Amino acid sequence: MKRILALASILWAFGVTSYGETKKIELGIIPPVQLGEKTDDVDGFRLGLIYAENNNVSGFDASLLVSKTTGEFNGFKYFGAYNQFDNGGNLKSVLGIVNNYKGDMHVKQLFNGVNIGENVTGARVASFVNYAEVMNGYDIGVANFSNEMNGLQIGIFNYAGHLNGYQIGLINYAKNSSIFPILPIFNVGK
């Protein structure tokens, strides 16, 4: 119990001594039960136990259940049952179950469950499902979906409304394929 009180005191002290609305440390249980406000920025470390929400987040972010960033996210995300990023940024993540990002997001992701994005650049590797409106880079997962794919999809099932690149998998669909829209093993866009 003494250790928990000591940790809580240290976290509270960091929250109180932060400058303006930027916190170095955020600990969220369920808003409003968190060190800062939902509108505060975090530049350092955020830990969400049940639900944590902040504006811009930079640094290291870990959560058990839900985390939400209403501004930009720039940093490393560890775990989380549901992670929402409302305004793009630069995301490096491991072990997220569902990642939902809007806006322009640059990603380096490994071992995530479901990734959903609007305008994505980078690599999503060893995921269960990858989806993007526009993907520029590499999607390696069980199932990959993109309305516009510029790069490489590797998976059991790959779908691209417009493919500017390659697909490798059991079933590959590319609406604009230079060979045939649905092919096993390999497909290429025009």
C-alpha positions in Angstrom: 0.0 0.0 0.0 2.9 2.4 0.8 4.4 1.8 -2.6 1.1 2.6 -4.3 0.7 5.8 -2.3 4.3 6.8 -3.1 3.8 6.1 -6.8 0.5 8.1 -6.8 2.3 11.0 -5.0 5.1 11.0 -7.6 2.7 10.9 -10.5 0.6 13.7 -9.0 3.7 15.8 -8.4 4.7 15.5 -12.1 1.2 16.4 -13.1 1.1 19.5 -10.9 4.6 20.7 -11.8 4.1 20.5 -15.5 4.1 23.8 -17.4 0.8 25.1 -18.7 -1.3 22.4 -20.3 1.5 20.1 -21.3 2.0 17.2 -18.9 5.1 15.0 -18.6 3.1 12.1 -17.1 -0.5 11.2 -17.5 -2.2 8.4 -15.6 -5.8 7.8 -16.6 -8.3 5.5 -15.0 -11.6 7.0 -16.5 -11.9 10.7 -17.3 -12.2 12.8 -15.3 -10.2 10.5 -13.0 -6.8 11.2 -14.5 -4.0 13.5 -13.6 -4.6 16.0 -16.4 -7.6 17.2 -18.3 -8.8 15.5 -21.6 -7.7 18.7 -23.4 -4.2 18.6 -22.0 -1.2 17.6 -24.1 1.2 14.9 -22.9 4.9 15.0 -23.8 6.5 12.1 -22.0 4.5 9.1 -20.7 0.9 8.2 -20.6 -0.6 5.2 -18.9 -4.2 4.3 -19.4 -5.7 1.7 -17.1 -9.4 1.7 -18.3 -9.7 4.8 -20.4 -7.3 7.7 -21.0 -8.0 10.7 -23.3 -5.7 13.7 -24.1 -5.2 16.2 -27.0 -1.7 15.8 -28.4 0.5 12.9 -27.2 4.2 12.5 -27.7 6.4 9.9 -26.2 5.5 6.5 -24.7 1.8 5.5 -24.4 0.6 2.2 -22.8 -2.9 1.2 -22.1 -4.9 -1.8 -21.0 -8.3 -1.0 -22.5 -8.9 2.3 -24.3 -6.8 5.3 -25.2 -7.9 8.3 -27.3 -5.8 11.1 -28.7 -7.9 13.9 -30.1 -4.9 15.8 -31.6 -1.7 14.4 -33.1 0.1 11.3 -31.8 3.9 11.1 -32.1 5.5 8.3 -30.4 5.4 4.6 -29.3 2.1 2.9 -28.5 2.2 -0.3 -26.5 -0.9 -2.5 -26.3 -4.5 -1.3 -25.8 -7.7 -3.1 -26.6 -8.9 0.0 -28.6 -6.6 2.9 -29.5 -8.0 5.9 -31.3 -5.9 8.6 -33.0 -8.1 11.5 -34.3 -5.5 13.7 -36.1 -2.7 11.7 -37.6 1.0 11.8 -36.6 3.8 9.3 -36.4 2.9 6.0 -34.8 5.1 3.1 -33.8 3.1 0.4 -32.2 3.2 -3.1 -30.9 0.4 -5.4 -29.7 -2.6 -3.1 -30.2 -5.8 -5.1 -30.6 -7.7 -2.4 -32.6 -6.0 0.8 -33.8 -8.2 3.4 -35.5 -6.4 6.4 -36.9 -7.7 9.4 -38.9 -5.8 11.9 -41.0 -2.3 11.4 -42.3 -0.6 8.7 -40.2 3.0 7.5 -40.6 3.2 4.0 -39.1 5.7 1.3 -38.2 3.5 -1.4 -36.6 4.3 -4.9 -35.5 2.0 -7.6 -34.1 -1.3 -5.7 -34.1 -4.8 -7.0 -34.5 -6.9 -4.7 -36.6 -5.6 -1.4 -38.1 -8.0 1.1 -39.7 -6.7 4.3 -41.3 -7.5 7.0 -43.7 -4.2 8.1 -45.3 -1.5 5.8 -44.2 2.2 5.7 -45.0 4.7 3.1 -43.7 4.6 -0.6 -42.8 2.0 -2.7 -40.9 3.6 -6.1 -40.3 2.1 -9.3 -38.8 -1.3 -7.9 -38.3 -4.6 -9.7 -38.5 -6.5 -7.1 -40.7 -5.1 -3.9 -42.3 -7.5 -1.4 -43.8 -6.7 2.0 -45.3 -8.5 4.4 -47.6 -5.0 5.2 -49.1 -2.0 3.1 -48.2 1.6 4.0 -49.3 3.9 1.3 -48.2 3.6 -2.3 -47.0 0.7 -4.2 -45.5 1.6 -7.7 -44.3 -1.3 -9.4 -42.5 -3.9 -12.1 -42.8 -6.3 -9.8 -44.7 -5.3 -6.5 -46.3 -7.8 -4.0 -47.7 -7.2 -0.6 -49.4 -9.2 1.6 -51.7 -5.9 2.9 -53.1 -2.8 0.8 -52.6 0.7 2.1 -53.5 3.1 -0.5 -52.5 3.0 -4.2 -51.5 0.3 -6.3 -49.9 1.1 -9.8 -48.5 -1.6 -11.9 -46.9 -4.0 -14.7 -47.3 -6.5 -12.2 -48.8 -5.6 -8.9 -50.4 -8.0 -6.3 -51.8 -7.2 -3.1 -53.7 -9.7 -0.9 -55.4 -6.7 0.7 -57.2 -3.4 -1.0 -57.1 -0.1 0.7 -57.9 2.2 -2.1 -56.8 2.0 -5.8 -56.0 -0.1 -8.4 -54.1 1.2 -11.7 -52.9 -1.3 -14.1 -51.3 -3.8 -16.9 -51.6 -6.5 -14.6 -53.1 -5.6 -11.3 -54.6 -8.1 -8.8 -55.9 -7.0 -5.7 -57.8 -9.8 -3.9 -59.7 -7.2 -2.3 -62.1 -5.0 -5.4 -62.4 -2.9 -5.5 -65.6 -3.4 -9.3 -65.7 -6.8 -10.2 -64.2 -8.7 -8.7 -61.3 -8.8 -11.9 -59.1 -5.7 -14.1 -59.1 -4.1 -16.6 -56.7 -0.5 -16.2 -55.6 0.4 -12.9 -57.3 -1.2 -9.8 -58.8 0.0 -6.5 -60.1 -1.6 -3.2 -60.8 -1.5 -1.2 -64.0 
